[in-house]
Amino acid sequence: MRSVPTAVLQTGSVSASNGSSRVANINVPNTVVQQTLGRLPANGLPTGSTSVNMLVPGVLYGGRVTQVDMRFAKILRFGKAKTDIGVDLYNAFNTSDANIFVQAYDYATNGATYMHPSSIVSPRFVRINVRFDF
């Protein structure tokens, strides 16, 4: 028997997808909304704020995240017994692409932290598998 290496190409957490579209949510104080609309928003309090998405949904997407996972396995037979030995290598090229971003556009700081990365792809790691069948 010979081992057969396999490689799995994944993009982000969902295979072959750009993920969800980006948003730019800004919490505008209701005093500003009242000045703009001439009234408070529906069910709005004068001391509250209203969340407004500044982007058209489904138009802006993030960059593609590519992660390569590999598995090497070998089946060994000893009479009626069989052993399956394998090594899984996740994130083989150790990419550190950002996959989650801060999507809240802060009104008070004029968006100082908007689109800063808040999470990156999991680091490279190895898993060893051994299975015995008898």
N, CA, C and O atoms as a Tinker XYZ file with bonds, in Angstrom:
   536  protein
     1  N      0.835000   -1.179000    0.000000    73     2
     2  CA     0.000000    0.000000    0.000000    64     1     3
     3  C      0.879000    1.242000    0.000000    63     2     4     5
     4  O      1.966000    1.242000    0.578000    81     3
     5  N      0.418000    2.273000   -0.634000    73     3     6
     6  CA     1.156000    3.527000   -0.604000    64     5     7
     7  C      0.256000    4.626000   -0.059000    63     6     8     9
     8  O     -0.967000    4.570000   -0.188000    81     7
     9  N      0.878000    5.617000    0.548000    73     7    10
    10  CA     0.089000    6.714000    1.121000    64     9    11
    11  C     -0.331000    7.671000    0.013000    63    10    12    13
    12  O      0.387000    7.870000   -0.967000    81    11
    13  N     -1.505000    8.254000    0.194000    73    11    14
    14  CA    -2.032000    9.185000   -0.787000    64    13    15
    15  C     -2.227000   10.533000   -0.111000    63    14    16    17
    16  O     -3.138000   10.670000    0.706000    81    15
    17  N     -1.397000   11.548000   -0.423000    73    15    18
    18  CA    -1.585000   12.861000    0.181000    64    17    19
    19  C     -2.790000   13.564000   -0.442000    63    18    20    21
    20  O     -3.035000   13.463000   -1.644000    81    19
    21  N     -3.510000   14.253000    0.374000    73    19    22
    22  CA    -4.642000   15.032000   -0.118000    64    21    23
    23  C     -4.514000   16.452000    0.400000    63    22    24    25
    24  O     -4.065000   16.670000    1.525000    81    23
    25  N     -4.899000   17.396000   -0.400000    73    23    26
    26  CA    -4.881000   18.803000    0.006000    64    25    27
    27  C     -6.288000   19.363000   -0.124000    63    26    28    29
    28  O     -6.983000   19.109000   -1.108000    81    27
    29  N     -6.691000   20.113000    0.860000    73    27    30
    30  CA    -8.014000   20.725000    0.857000    64    29    31
    31  C     -7.823000   22.227000    0.872000    63    30    32    33
    32  O     -7.139000   22.763000    1.744000    81    31
    33  N     -8.423000   22.907000   -0.088000    73    31    34
    34  CA    -8.335000   24.358000   -0.160000    64    33    35
    35  C     -9.622000   24.950000    0.375000    63    34    36    37
    36  O    -10.705000   24.644000   -0.123000    81    35
    37  N     -9.508000   25.802000    1.397000    73    35    38
    38  CA   -10.679000   26.437000    1.987000    64    37    39
    39  C    -10.507000   27.933000    1.919000    63    38    40    41
    40  O     -9.389000   28.447000    1.961000    81    39
    41  N    -11.637000   28.638000    1.813000    73    39    42
    42  CA   -11.613000   30.089000    1.831000    64    41    43
    43  C    -12.422000   30.548000    3.017000    63    42    44    45
    44  O    -13.645000   30.406000    3.035000    81    43
    45  N    -11.748000   31.098000    4.010000    73    43    46
    46  CA   -12.460000   31.566000    5.196000    64    45    47
    47  C    -13.113000   30.424000    5.923000    63    46    48    49
    48  O    -12.620000   29.297000    5.892000    81    47
    49  N    -14.216000   30.704000    6.576000    73    47    50
    50  CA   -14.919000   29.667000    7.300000    64    49    51
    51  C    -15.951000   28.988000    6.426000    63    50    52    53
    52  O    -16.463000   27.930000    6.793000    81    51
    53  N    -16.270000   29.566000    5.283000    73    51    54
    54  CA   -17.235000   28.984000    4.363000    64    53    55
    55  C    -16.512000   28.724000    3.058000    63    54    56    57
    56  O    -15.897000   29.632000    2.500000    81    55
    57  N    -16.577000   27.499000    2.565000    73    55    58
    58  CA   -15.858000   27.140000    1.360000    64    57    59
    59  C    -16.414000   27.880000    0.146000    63    58    60    61
    60  O    -17.630000   27.943000   -0.036000    81    59
    61  N    -15.530000   28.442000   -0.689000    73    59    62
    62  CA   -15.870000   29.129000   -1.930000    64    61    63
    63  C    -16.876000   30.251000   -1.725000    63    62    64    65
    64  O    -17.889000   30.321000   -2.421000    81    63
    65  N    -16.600000   31.114000   -0.781000    73    63    66
    66  CA   -17.491000   32.237000   -0.513000    64    65    67
    67  C    -16.681000   33.448000   -0.090000    63    66    68    69
    68  O    -15.612000   33.316000    0.506000    81    67
    69  N    -17.193000   34.619000   -0.398000    73    67    70
    70  CA   -16.564000   35.849000    0.078000    64    69    71
    71  C    -17.018000   36.173000    1.486000    63    70    72    73
    72  O    -16.548000   37.149000    2.072000    81    71
    73  N    -17.917000   35.382000    2.043000    73    71    74
    74  CA   -18.443000   35.646000    3.373000    64    73    75
    75  C    -19.579000   36.653000    3.310000    63    74    76    77
    76  O    -20.121000   36.930000    2.240000    81    75
    77  N    -19.925000   37.183000    4.442000    73    75    78
    78  CA   -21.025000   38.139000    4.484000    64    77    79
    79  C    -20.545000   39.508000    4.011000    63    78    80    81
    80  O    -19.360000   39.828000    4.095000    81    79
    81  N    -21.476000   40.301000    3.516000    73    79    82
    82  CA   -21.105000   41.625000    3.028000    64    81    83
    83  C    -20.750000   42.537000    4.193000    63    82    84    85
    84  O    -21.223000   42.338000    5.311000    81    83
    85  N    -19.929000   43.522000    3.932000    73    83    86
    86  CA   -19.483000   44.464000    4.951000    64    85    87
    87  C    -20.596000   45.454000    5.275000    63    86    88    89
    88  O    -21.450000   45.753000    4.441000    81    87
    89  N    -20.564000   45.946000    6.490000    73    87    90
    90  CA   -21.492000   46.976000    6.916000    64    89    91
    91  C    -20.696000   48.097000    7.579000    63    90    92    93
    92  O    -19.555000   47.903000    7.997000    81    91
    93  N    -21.304000   49.246000    7.666000    73    91    94
    94  CA   -20.710000   50.381000    8.370000    64    93    95
    95  C    -21.801000   50.957000    9.256000    63    94    96    97
    96  O    -22.431000   51.958000    8.916000    81    95
    97  N    -22.017000   50.312000   10.394000    73    95    98
    98  CA   -23.062000   50.744000   11.314000    64    97    99
    99  C    -22.564000   51.923000   12.136000    63    98   100   101
   100  O    -21.508000   51.853000   12.765000    81    99
   101  N    -23.322000   52.987000   12.126000    73    99   102
   102  CA   -22.990000   54.162000   12.907000    64   101   103
   103  C    -24.161000   54.456000   13.834000    63   102   104   105
   104  O    -25.313000   54.500000   13.402000    81   103
   105  N    -23.855000   54.654000   15.106000    73   103   106
   106  CA   -24.879000   55.014000   16.080000    64   105   107
   107  C    -24.940000   56.531000   16.162000    63   106   108   109
   108  O    -24.063000   57.172000   16.742000    81   107
   109  N    -25.989000   57.096000   15.572000    73   107   110
   110  CA   -26.166000   58.539000   15.530000    64   109   111
   111  C    -27.057000   58.959000   16.702000    63   110   112   113
   112  O    -28.124000   58.377000   16.900000    81   111
   113  N    -26.638000   59.955000   17.477000    73   111   114
   114  CA   -27.498000   60.423000   18.566000    64   113   115
   115  C    -28.834000   60.927000   18.019000    63   114   116   117
   116  O    -28.881000   61.571000   16.971000    81   115
   117  N    -29.912000   60.630000   18.733000    73   115   118
   118  CA   -31.238000   61.021000   18.265000    64   117   119
   119  C    -31.418000   62.530000   18.176000    63   118   120   121
   120  O    -32.310000   62.999000   17.469000    81   119
   121  N    -30.593000   63.297000   18.874000    73   119   122
   122  CA   -30.669000   64.761000   18.732000    64   121   123
   123  C    -30.247000   65.164000   17.322000    63   122   124   125
   124  O    -30.827000   66.086000   16.749000    81   123
   125  N    -29.240000   64.485000   16.749000    73   123   126
   126  CA   -28.800000   64.762000   15.381000    64   125   127
   127  C    -29.852000   64.286000   14.392000    63   126   128   129
   128  O    -30.131000   64.969000   13.406000    81   127
   129  N    -30.447000   63.104000   14.648000    73   127   130
   130  CA   -31.500000   62.579000   13.772000    64   129   131
   131  C    -32.690000   63.533000   13.772000    63   130   132   133
   132  O    -33.287000   63.782000   12.724000    81   131
   133  N    -33.033000   64.061000   14.926000    73   131   134
   134  CA   -34.167000   64.977000   15.027000    64   133   135
   135  C    -33.898000   66.263000   14.249000    63   134   136   137
   136  O    -34.811000   66.797000   13.620000    81   135
   137  N    -32.674000   66.768000   14.278000    73   135   138
   138  CA   -32.333000   67.960000   13.513000    64   137   139
   139  C    -32.417000   67.694000   12.013000    63   138   140   141
   140  O    -32.820000   68.565000   11.241000    81   139
   141  N    -32.028000   66.465000   11.601000    73   139   142
   142  CA   -32.032000   66.130000   10.176000    64   141   143
   143  C    -33.435000   65.856000    9.662000    63   142   144   145
   144  O    -33.821000   66.380000    8.617000    81   143
   145  N    -34.215000   65.031000   10.387000    73   143   146
   146  CA   -35.550000   64.638000    9.950000    64   145   147
   147  C    -36.637000   65.631000   10.340000    63   146   148   149
   148  O    -37.709000   65.669000    9.736000    81   147
   149  N    -36.346000   66.428000   11.353000    73   147   150
   150  CA   -37.365000   67.318000   11.869000    64   149   151
   151  C    -38.265000   66.624000   12.888000    63   150   152   153
   152  O    -39.236000   67.212000   13.364000    81   151
   153  N    -37.948000   65.389000   13.219000    73   151   154
   154  CA   -38.700000   64.595000   14.201000    64   153   155
   155  C    -37.790000   63.501000   14.733000    63   154   156   157
   156  O    -36.733000   63.221000   14.166000    81   155
   157  N    -38.217000   62.886000   15.834000    73   155   158
   158  CA   -37.476000   61.731000   16.364000    64   157   159
   159  C    -37.771000   60.502000   15.508000    63   158   160   161
   160  O    -38.843000   60.425000   14.907000    81   159
   161  N    -36.856000   59.542000   15.436000    73   159   162
   162  CA   -37.158000   58.306000   14.712000    64   161   163
   163  C    -38.263000   57.533000   15.437000    63   162   164   165
   164  O    -38.540000   57.784000   16.610000    81   163
   165  N    -38.881000   56.607000   14.737000    73   163   166
   166  CA   -39.955000   55.806000   15.320000    64   165   167
   167  C    -39.459000   55.120000   16.584000    63   166   168   169
   168  O    -38.395000   54.500000   16.582000    81   167
   169  N    -40.222000   55.228000   17.655000    73   167   170
   170  CA   -39.901000   54.645000   18.962000    64   169   171
   171  C    -38.566000   55.137000   19.514000    63   170   172   173
   172  O    -37.946000   54.441000   20.319000    81   171
   173  N    -38.114000   56.306000   19.105000    73   171   174
   174  CA   -36.847000   56.847000   19.569000    64   173   175
   175  C    -37.018000   57.782000   20.753000    63   174   176   177
   176  O    -37.997000   58.522000   20.850000    81   175
   177  N    -36.052000   57.731000   21.644000    73   175   178
   178  CA   -36.027000   58.637000   22.794000    64   177   179
   179  C    -35.041000   59.760000   22.513000    63   178   180   181
   180  O    -34.045000   59.540000   21.825000    81   179
   181  N    -35.295000   60.960000   23.029000    73   179   182
   182  CA   -34.370000   62.068000   22.777000    64   181   183
   183  C    -32.947000   61.805000   23.290000    63   182   184   185
   184  O    -31.989000   62.350000   22.743000    81   183
   185  N    -32.799000   60.985000   24.326000    73   183   186
   186  CA   -31.467000   60.699000   24.872000    64   185   187
   187  C    -30.815000   59.468000   24.249000    63   186   188   189
   188  O    -29.675000   59.148000   24.584000    81   187
   189  N    -31.515000   58.768000   23.349000    73   187   190
   190  CA   -30.997000   57.536000   22.751000    64   189   191
   191  C    -30.210000   57.787000   21.481000    63   190   192   193
   192  O    -29.837000   58.918000   21.168000    81   191
   193  N    -29.969000   56.710000   20.761000    73   191   194
   194  CA   -29.270000   56.795000   19.477000    64   193   195
   195  C    -29.916000   55.821000   18.499000    63   194   196   197
   196  O    -30.620000   54.896000   18.904000    81   195
   197  N    -29.672000   56.035000   17.215000    73   195   198
   198  CA   -30.227000   55.203000   16.152000    64   197   199
   199  C    -29.079000   54.619000   15.340000    63   198   200   201
   200  O    -28.167000   55.341000   14.938000    81   199
   201  N    -29.127000   53.308000   15.099000    73   199   202
   202  CA   -28.099000   52.639000   14.304000    64   201   203
   203  C    -28.450000   52.756000   12.824000    63   202   204   205
   204  O    -29.560000   52.421000   12.410000    81   203
   205  N    -27.491000   53.237000   12.032000    73   203   206
   206  CA   -27.704000   53.437000   10.599000    64   205   207
   207  C    -26.563000   52.753000    9.850000    63   206   208   209
   208  O    -25.393000   52.977000   10.160000    81   207
   209  N    -26.905000   51.908000    8.852000    73   207   210
   210  CA   -25.895000   51.279000    8.010000    64   209   211
   211  C    -25.596000   52.230000    6.857000    63   210   212   213
   212  O    -26.491000   52.570000    6.083000    81   211
   213  N    -24.344000   52.658000    6.740000    73   211   214
   214  CA   -23.968000   53.633000    5.716000    64   213   215
   215  C    -23.646000   52.987000    4.376000    63   214   216   217
   216  O    -23.430000   53.700000    3.396000    81   215
   217  N    -23.606000   51.649000    4.301000    73   215   218
   218  CA   -23.306000   50.953000    3.051000    64   217   219
   219  C    -24.547000   50.243000    2.529000    63   218   220   221
   220  O    -25.408000   49.830000    3.306000    81   219
   221  N    -24.635000   50.104000    1.227000    73   219   222
   222  CA   -25.721000   49.340000    0.616000    64   221   223
   223  C    -25.433000   47.862000    0.865000    63   222   224   225
   224  O    -24.355000   47.394000    0.502000    81   223
   225  N    -26.363000   47.099000    1.476000    73   223   226
   226  CA   -26.107000   45.678000    1.752000    64   225   227
   227  C    -25.850000   44.877000    0.475000    63   226   228   229
   228  O    -26.513000   45.080000   -0.542000    81   227
   229  N    -24.880000   43.966000    0.541000    73   227   230
   230  CA   -24.568000   43.077000   -0.574000    64   229   231
   231  C    -23.690000   43.682000   -1.650000    63   230   232   233
   232  O    -23.561000   43.096000   -2.725000    81   231
   233  N    -23.078000   44.838000   -1.401000    73   231   234
   234  CA   -22.251000   45.489000   -2.417000    64   233   235
   235  C    -20.768000   45.374000   -2.097000    63   234   236   237
   236  O    -19.962000   45.155000   -3.000000    81   235
   237  N    -20.396000   45.516000   -0.841000    73   235   238
   238  CA   -18.988000   45.521000   -0.453000    64   237   239
   239  C    -18.651000   44.251000    0.325000    63   238   240   241
   240  O    -19.305000   43.930000    1.318000    81   239
   241  N    -17.620000   43.531000   -0.134000    73   239   242
   242  CA   -17.165000   42.305000    0.519000    64   241   243
   243  C    -15.690000   42.446000    0.867000    63   242   244   245
   244  O    -14.977000   43.254000    0.272000    81   243
   245  N    -15.243000   41.662000    1.824000    73   243   246
   246  CA   -13.839000   41.679000    2.220000    64   245   247
   247  C    -12.985000   40.890000    1.253000    63   246   248   249
   248  O    -13.488000   40.286000    0.305000    81   247
   249  N    -11.682000   40.901000    1.505000    73   247   250
   250  CA   -10.754000   40.157000    0.665000    64   249   251
   251  C    -10.893000   38.654000    0.871000    63   250   252   253
   252  O    -11.407000   38.204000    1.895000    81   251
   253  N    -10.442000   37.901000   -0.087000    73   251   254
   254  CA   -10.529000   36.449000   -0.023000    64   253   255
   255  C     -9.459000   35.915000    0.923000    63   254   256   257
   256  O     -8.302000   36.332000    0.869000    81   255
   257  N     -9.851000   35.004000    1.772000    73   255   258
   258  CA    -8.930000   34.360000    2.714000    64   257   259
   259  C     -8.698000   32.941000    2.210000    63   258   260   261
   260  O     -9.651000   32.181000    2.036000    81   259
   261  N     -7.438000   32.578000    1.974000    73   259   262
   262  CA    -7.111000   31.244000    1.478000    64   261   263
   263  C     -6.303000   30.506000    2.533000    63   262   264   265
   264  O     -5.276000   30.993000    3.007000    81   263
   265  N     -6.787000   29.323000    2.890000    73   263   266
   266  CA    -6.110000   28.487000    3.873000    64   265   267
   267  C     -5.960000   27.098000    3.276000    63   266   268   269
   268  O     -6.924000   26.545000    2.745000    81   267
   269  N     -4.770000   26.530000    3.355000    73   267   270
   270  CA    -4.521000   25.199000    2.805000    64   269   271
   271  C     -4.365000   24.206000    3.952000    63   270   272   273
   272  O     -3.516000   24.382000    4.827000    81   271
   273  N     -5.196000   23.155000    3.941000    73   271   274
   274  CA    -5.136000   22.065000    4.912000    64   273   275
   275  C     -4.711000   20.804000    4.167000    63   274   276   277
   276  O     -5.145000   20.576000    3.037000    81   275
   277  N     -3.860000   19.978000    4.795000    73   275   278
   278  CA    -3.376000   18.756000    4.145000    64   277   279
   279  C     -3.531000   17.565000    5.090000    63   278   280   281
   280  O     -3.479000   17.716000    6.311000    81   279
   281  N     -3.723000   16.379000    4.507000    73   279   282
   282  CA    -3.812000   15.137000    5.280000    64   281   283
   283  C     -2.948000   14.091000    4.582000    63   282   284   285
   284  O     -3.053000   13.877000    3.374000    81   283
   285  N     -2.098000   13.449000    5.369000    73   283   286
   286  CA    -1.280000   12.338000    4.891000    64   285   287
   287  C     -1.664000   11.128000    5.726000    63   286   288   289
   288  O     -1.659000   11.191000    6.956000    81   287
   289  N     -1.999000   10.015000    5.056000    73   287   290
   290  CA    -2.455000    8.832000    5.780000    64   289   291
   291  C     -1.892000    7.567000    5.137000    63   290   292   293
   292  O     -1.587000    7.531000    3.945000    81   291
   293  N     -1.767000    6.540000    5.958000    73   291   294
   294  CA    -1.260000    5.247000    5.496000    64   293   295
   295  C     -2.026000    4.159000    6.224000    63   294   296   297
   296  O     -2.215000    4.234000    7.438000    81   295
   297  N     -2.468000    3.147000    5.486000    73   295   298
   298  CA    -3.144000    1.992000    6.080000    64   297   299
   299  C     -2.138000    0.844000    6.118000    63   298   300   301
   300  O     -1.562000    0.473000    5.095000    81   299
   301  N     -1.937000    0.289000    7.310000    73   299   302
   302  CA    -1.032000   -0.843000    7.501000    64   301   303
   303  C     -1.855000   -2.059000    7.893000    63   302   304   305
   304  O     -2.727000   -1.963000    8.756000    81   303
   305  N     -1.587000   -3.208000    7.265000    73   303   306
   306  CA    -2.333000   -4.436000    7.561000    64   305   307
   307  C     -1.393000   -5.461000    8.186000    63   306   308   309
   308  O     -0.282000   -5.685000    7.708000    81   307
   309  N     -1.864000   -6.071000    9.259000    73   307   310
   310  CA    -1.131000   -7.130000    9.966000    64   309   311
   311  C     -2.081000   -8.290000   10.155000    63   310   312   313
   312  O     -2.765000   -8.361000   11.177000    81   311
   313  N     -2.144000   -9.213000    9.190000    73   311   314
   314  CA    -3.087000  -10.323000    9.263000    64   313   315
   315  C     -4.515000   -9.779000    9.161000    63   314   316   317
   316  O     -4.874000   -9.142000    8.171000    81   315
   317  N     -5.326000  -10.036000   10.195000    73   315   318
   318  CA    -6.697000   -9.516000   10.206000    64   317   319
   319  C     -6.771000   -8.115000   10.802000    63   318   320   321
   320  O     -7.793000   -7.440000   10.675000    81   319
   321  N     -5.707000   -7.679000   11.444000    73   319   322
   322  CA    -5.700000   -6.345000   12.059000    64   321   323
   323  C     -5.318000   -5.288000   11.020000    63   322   324   325
   324  O     -4.561000   -5.541000   10.082000    81   323
   325  N     -5.866000   -4.121000   11.226000    73   323   326
   326  CA    -5.589000   -3.010000   10.322000    64   325   327
   327  C     -5.347000   -1.747000   11.160000    63   326   328   329
   328  O     -6.070000   -1.473000   12.118000    81   327
   329  N     -4.321000   -0.991000   10.779000    73   327   330
   330  CA    -3.994000    0.256000   11.475000    64   329   331
   331  C     -4.009000    1.395000   10.464000    63   330   332   333
   332  O     -3.414000    1.300000    9.391000    81   331
   333  N     -4.691000    2.459000   10.820000    73   331   334
   334  CA    -4.757000    3.654000    9.980000    64   333   335
   335  C     -3.988000    4.751000   10.707000    63   334   336   337
   336  O     -4.407000    5.203000   11.772000    81   335
   337  N     -2.856000    5.183000   10.128000    73   335   338
   338  CA    -2.021000    6.215000   10.720000    64   337   339
   339  C     -2.102000    7.449000    9.829000    63   338   340   341
   340  O     -1.953000    7.349000    8.611000    81   339
   341  N     -2.335000    8.603000   10.429000    73   339   342
   342  CA    -2.470000    9.816000    9.629000    64   341   343
   343  C     -1.959000   11.050000   10.348000    63   342   344   345
   344  O     -1.888000   11.092000   11.576000    81   343
   345  N     -1.608000   12.047000    9.561000    73   343   346
   346  CA    -1.184000   13.349000   10.069000    64   345   347
   347  C     -1.983000   14.409000    9.312000    63   346   348   349
   348  O     -1.984000   14.434000    8.081000    81   347
   349  N     -2.658000   15.278000   10.053000    73   347   350
   350  CA    -3.396000   16.392000    9.470000    64   349   351
   351  C     -2.619000   17.668000    9.733000    63   350   352   353
   352  O     -2.212000   17.927000   10.865000    81   351
   353  N     -2.413000   18.459000    8.707000    73   351   354
   354  CA    -1.732000   19.738000    8.827000    64   353   355
   355  C     -2.713000   20.833000    8.425000    63   354   356   357
   356  O     -3.112000   20.924000    7.264000    81   355
   357  N     -3.095000   21.654000    9.384000    73   355   358
   358  CA    -4.046000   22.730000    9.140000    64   357   359
   359  C     -3.298000   24.040000    8.959000    63   358   360   361
   360  O     -2.327000   24.306000    9.668000    81   359
   361  N     -3.747000   24.866000    8.007000    73   359   362
   362  CA    -3.132000   26.145000    7.668000    64   361   363
   363  C     -1.648000   25.934000    7.327000    63   362   364   365
   364  O     -0.767000   26.519000    7.957000    81   363
   365  N     -1.393000   25.101000    6.334000    73   363   366
   366  CA    -0.041000   24.668000    5.986000    64   365   367
   367  C      0.918000   25.820000    5.693000    63   366   368   369
   368  O      2.093000   25.740000    6.049000    81   367
   369  N      0.446000   26.880000    5.059000    73   367   370
   370  CA     1.318000   27.997000    4.713000    64   369   371
   371  C      1.286000   29.095000    5.769000    63   370   372   373
   372  O      1.864000   30.164000    5.569000    81   371
   373  N      0.615000   28.841000    6.892000    73   371   374
   374  CA     0.558000   29.731000    8.052000    64   373   375
   375  C      0.135000   31.154000    7.684000    63   374   376   377
   376  O      0.774000   32.129000    8.082000    81   375
   377  N     -0.942000   31.252000    6.924000    73   375   378
   378  CA    -1.467000   32.569000    6.559000    64   377   379
   379  C     -1.999000   33.277000    7.804000    63   378   380   381
   380  O     -2.489000   32.627000    8.728000    81   379
   381  N     -1.907000   34.565000    7.827000    73   379   382
   382  CA    -2.414000   35.333000    8.958000    64   381   383
   383  C     -3.379000   36.415000    8.471000    63   382   384   385
   384  O     -3.407000   37.525000    9.002000    81   383
   385  N     -4.166000   36.073000    7.455000    73   383   386
   386  CA    -5.139000   37.023000    6.910000    64   385   387
   387  C     -6.190000   37.359000    7.952000    63   386   388   389
   388  O     -6.601000   36.502000    8.734000    81   387
   389  N     -6.620000   38.604000    7.958000    73   387   390
   390  CA    -7.700000   39.028000    8.853000    64   389   391
   391  C     -9.016000   38.532000    8.278000    63   390   392   393
   392  O     -9.250000   38.648000    7.075000    81   391
   393  N     -9.878000   37.980000    9.128000    73   391   394
   394  CA   -11.158000   37.490000    8.635000    64   393   395
   395  C    -12.363000   38.113000    9.334000    63   394   396   397
   396  O    -13.489000   37.920000    8.877000    81   395
   397  N    -12.169000   38.842000   10.409000    73   395   398
   398  CA   -13.254000   39.562000   11.073000    64   397   399
   399  C    -12.765000   40.977000   11.353000    63   398   400   401
   400  O    -11.651000   41.182000   11.834000    81   399
   401  N    -13.609000   41.937000   11.047000    73   399   402
   402  CA   -13.241000   43.336000   11.202000    64   401   403
   403  C    -14.252000   44.059000   12.081000    63   402   404   405
   404  O    -15.401000   43.634000   12.202000    81   403
   405  N    -13.809000   45.168000   12.699000    73   403   406
   406  CA   -14.710000   46.035000   13.445000    64   405   407
   407  C    -15.559000   46.773000   12.413000    63   406   408   409
   408  O    -15.029000   47.515000   11.586000    81   407
   409  N    -16.879000   46.570000   12.460000    73   407   410
   410  CA   -17.754000   47.165000   11.461000    64   409   411
   411  C    -18.638000   48.269000   12.039000    63   410   412   413
   412  O    -19.589000   48.714000   11.397000    81   411
   413  N    -18.316000   48.703000   13.249000    73   411   414
   414  CA   -19.060000   49.797000   13.870000    64   413   415
   415  C    -18.312000   51.098000   13.617000    63   414   416   417
   416  O    -17.152000   51.245000   14.003000    81   415
   417  N    -18.972000   52.020000   12.977000    73   415   418
   418  CA   -18.389000   53.334000   12.699000    64   417   419
   419  C    -18.807000   54.242000   13.844000    63   418   420   421
   420  O    -19.962000   54.658000   13.934000    81   419
   421  N    -17.845000   54.548000   14.725000    73   419   422
   422  CA   -18.157000   55.302000   15.937000    64   421   423
   423  C    -18.337000   56.782000   15.610000    63   422   424   425
   424  O    -17.455000   57.422000   15.039000    81   423
   425  N    -19.498000   57.305000   15.985000    73   423   426
   426  CA   -19.827000   58.706000   15.707000    64   425   427
   427  C    -18.913000   59.657000   16.469000    63   426   428   429
   428  O    -18.491000   60.682000   15.932000    81   427
   429  N    -18.606000   59.318000   17.724000    73   427   430
   430  CA   -17.807000   60.212000   18.573000    64   429   431
   431  C    -16.363000   60.336000   18.087000    63   430   432   433
   432  O    -15.779000   61.416000   18.171000    81   431
   433  N    -15.770000   59.232000   17.574000    73   431   434
   434  CA   -14.360000   59.269000   17.137000    64   433   435
   435  C    -14.224000   59.404000   15.628000    63   434   436   437
   436  O    -13.119000   59.320000   15.094000    81   435
   437  N    -15.336000   59.613000   14.939000    73   435   438
   438  CA   -15.352000   59.753000   13.486000    64   437   439
   439  C    -14.769000   58.523000   12.794000    63   438   440   441
   440  O    -14.047000   58.642000   11.804000    81   439
   441  N    -15.089000   57.339000   13.325000    73   439   442
   442  CA   -14.689000   56.080000   12.698000    64   441   443
   443  C    -13.240000   55.711000   12.848000    63   442   444   445
   444  O    -12.672000   55.121000   11.928000    81   443
   445  N    -12.607000   56.027000   13.964000    73   443   446
   446  CA   -11.176000   55.761000   14.148000    64   445   447
   447  C    -10.838000   54.271000   14.105000    63   446   448   449
   448  O     -9.760000   53.909000   13.634000    81   447
   449  N    -11.722000   53.402000   14.578000    73   447   450
   450  CA   -11.430000   51.962000   14.608000    64   449   451
   451  C    -12.181000   51.185000   13.532000    63   450   452   453
   452  O    -12.112000   49.956000   13.513000    81   451
   453  N    -12.884000   51.853000   12.653000    73   451   454
   454  CA   -13.666000   51.172000   11.624000    64   453   455
   455  C    -12.764000   50.359000   10.697000    63   454   456   457
   456  O    -11.748000   50.859000   10.214000    81   455
   457  N    -13.143000   49.101000   10.453000    73   455   458
   458  CA   -12.449000   48.132000    9.601000    64   457   459
   459  C    -11.068000   47.730000   10.109000    63   458   460   461
   460  O    -10.255000   47.247000    9.322000    81   459
   461  N    -10.775000   47.911000   11.393000    73   459   462
   462  CA    -9.565000   47.349000   11.984000    64   461   463
   463  C     -9.808000   45.864000   12.223000    63   462   464   465
   464  O    -10.908000   45.498000   12.635000    81   463
   465  N     -8.837000   44.997000   11.984000    73   463   466
   466  CA    -9.030000   43.558000   12.197000    64   465   467
   467  C     -9.275000   43.235000   13.667000    63   466   468   469
   468  O     -8.616000   43.780000   14.552000    81   467
   469  N    -10.232000   42.342000   13.917000    73   467   470
   470  CA   -10.473000   41.885000   15.288000    64   469   471
   471  C    -10.233000   40.380000   15.417000    63   470   472   473
   472  O    -10.303000   39.837000   16.520000    81   471
   473  N     -9.950000   39.699000   14.296000    73   471   474
   474  CA    -9.649000   38.270000   14.325000    64   473   475
   475  C     -8.868000   37.899000   13.067000    63   474   476   477
   476  O     -9.090000   38.461000   11.994000    81   475
   477  N     -7.944000   36.938000   13.217000    73   475   478
   478  CA    -7.205000   36.435000   12.065000    64   477   479
   479  C     -7.430000   34.927000   11.955000    63   478   480   481
   480  O     -8.000000   34.309000   12.853000    81   479
   481  N     -6.977000   34.344000   10.848000    73   479   482
   482  CA    -7.106000   32.907000   10.607000    64   481   483
   483  C     -6.344000   32.149000   11.693000    63   482   484   485
   484  O     -5.279000   32.589000   12.127000    81   483
   485  N     -6.882000   31.018000   12.130000    73   483   486
   486  CA    -6.231000   30.204000   13.158000    64   485   487
   487  C     -4.816000   29.824000   12.725000    63   486   488   489
   488  O     -4.578000   29.604000   11.537000    81   487
   489  N     -3.873000   29.742000   13.667000    73   487   490
   490  CA    -2.483000   29.431000   13.304000    64   489   491
   491  C     -2.316000   27.988000   12.832000    63   490   492   493
   492  O     -3.220000   27.163000   12.973000    81   491
   493  N     -1.146000   27.703000   12.272000    73   491   494
   494  CA    -0.831000   26.353000   11.805000    64   493   495
   495  C     -0.788000   25.394000   12.988000    63   494   496   497
   496  O     -0.237000   25.720000   14.039000    81   495
   497  N     -1.370000   24.210000   12.813000    73   495   498
   498  CA    -1.232000   23.170000   13.826000    64   497   499
   499  C     -1.334000   21.803000   13.176000    63   498   500   501
   500  O     -1.851000   21.659000   12.069000    81   499
   501  N     -0.828000   20.797000   13.888000    73   499   502
   502  CA    -0.752000   19.424000   13.391000    64   501   503
   503  C     -1.561000   18.520000   14.306000    63   502   504   505
   504  O     -1.525000   18.663000   15.528000    81   503
   505  N     -2.292000   17.587000   13.705000    73   503   506
   506  CA    -3.041000   16.587000   14.461000    64   505   507
   507  C     -2.598000   15.211000   13.977000    63   506   508   509
   508  O     -2.521000   14.965000   12.773000    81   507
   509  N     -2.306000   14.315000   14.920000    73   507   510
   510  CA    -1.870000   12.955000   14.590000    64   509   511
   511  C     -3.019000   11.998000   14.893000    63   510   512   513
   512  O     -3.614000   12.046000   15.970000    81   511
   513  N     -3.321000   11.127000   13.930000    73   511   514
   514  CA    -4.424000   10.170000   14.066000    64   513   515
   515  C     -3.885000    8.759000   13.999000    63   514   516   517
   516  O     -3.054000    8.444000   13.147000    81   515
   517  N     -4.356000    7.908000   14.895000    73   515   518
   518  CA    -4.053000    6.470000   14.852000    64   517   519
   519  C     -5.338000    5.732000   15.155000    63   518   520   521
   520  O     -6.002000    6.018000   16.152000    81   519
   521  N     -5.699000    4.771000   14.292000    73   519   522
   522  CA    -6.894000    3.962000   14.505000    64   521   523
   523  C     -6.541000    2.493000   14.315000    63   522   524   525
   524  O     -5.887000    2.120000   13.340000    81   523
   525  N     -6.974000    1.677000   15.246000    73   523   526
   526  CA    -6.727000    0.236000   15.183000    64   525   527
   527  C     -8.036000   -0.482000   14.940000    63   526   528   529
   528  O     -9.014000   -0.237000   15.646000    81   527
   529  N     -8.074000   -1.360000   13.962000    73   527   530
   530  CA    -9.226000   -2.239000   13.698000    64   529   531
   531  C     -8.740000   -3.673000   13.848000    63   530   532   533
   532  O     -7.751000   -4.068000   13.230000    81   531
   533  N     -9.443000   -4.457000   14.676000    73   531   534
   534  CA    -9.046000   -5.868000   14.848000    64   533   535
   535  C    -10.257000   -6.753000   14.893000    63   534   536
   536  O    -10.127000   -7.970000   15.032000    81   535
